[in-house]
Amino acid sequence: MGQTQSEPMPKLEHWSTYKIDGIKGLEEYKRVLDSKGLKDPWIRNEVWRFRYVAPTSKAGYMRLVGYAAITGAVLVFIRNNFVKRDSHNEPYIL
């Protein structure tokens, strides 16, 4: 506390840049609310949840598959070495 930051704060987007036009999930949500005569003035706050873009390059997919494989291997290692076993609970073999 009381220390100066060594790196500047990240630049935040202006609130007016968040538009629900073209975002399928939010447009459907707004349509359902409109059919019931309701309005959600804070709907733009949910735009960031729908802005994720899946990796389009081969390297991006390989990175995603690599993370999944490593996570799976770590979970199997933990289960095989740290979970109590009995005759019905044999270790997994990779």
KATA-V178222 format. One record per pair of residues at least 12 apart in sequence whose ideal C-beta (glycine too) atoms are under 6 Angstrom apart, sorted by sequence separation. I is the first residue (numbers start at 1). GAP is how many residues later the second one is. If there is no record, write none. Layout:
i:I gap:GAP
i:I gap:GAP
//
This chain:
i:76 gap:16
i:20 gap:23
i:25 gap:25
i:18 gap:26
i:23 gap:27
i:18 gap:29
//
